[in-house]
Amino acid sequence: MTSKKDTTKFESNIASALSYMVSPFTGILFFAIEKEDKFVKFHAFQSILFGIVVMGAMSLSNILNFIFLGFLLRPIISLAAFYYWILLMWKSYNNEEYELPYLGPIAKEQANKK
């Protein structure tokens, strides 16, 4: 896939990588702004879903702190989230449409809607 300028005035790969910066908030911003580039829309929506899942998992670890399991889950969740955050930005910057399990197909479906 070649990089092209989209309605955000960034190259597609830059806009898609930036959509992961402060996930899900930058994802929401890029998904709302971008009207045509399906590559950017895909990564922006996947960023939204990824951010929501990470926030939910961190909240779950806080809840589990009350039964003394949260302190074990939080480092694992944090490391996994950091790994996938870097991976997703890297893949999108390199013009790859990397799909996360379960979340990727949902993002692709939303990006292809008009």
HELIX and SHEET records of a PDB file:
HELIX    1   1 SER A   12  LEU A   18  1                                   7    
HELIX    2   2 PHE A   25  ILE A   33  1                                   9    
HELIX    3   3 LYS A   38  LEU A   64  1                                  27    
HELIX    4   4 ASN A   65  ILE A   67  5                                   3    
HELIX    5   5 GLY A   70  TYR A   93  1                                  24    
HELIX    6   6 LEU A  103  ALA A  111  1                                   9    
END                                                                             
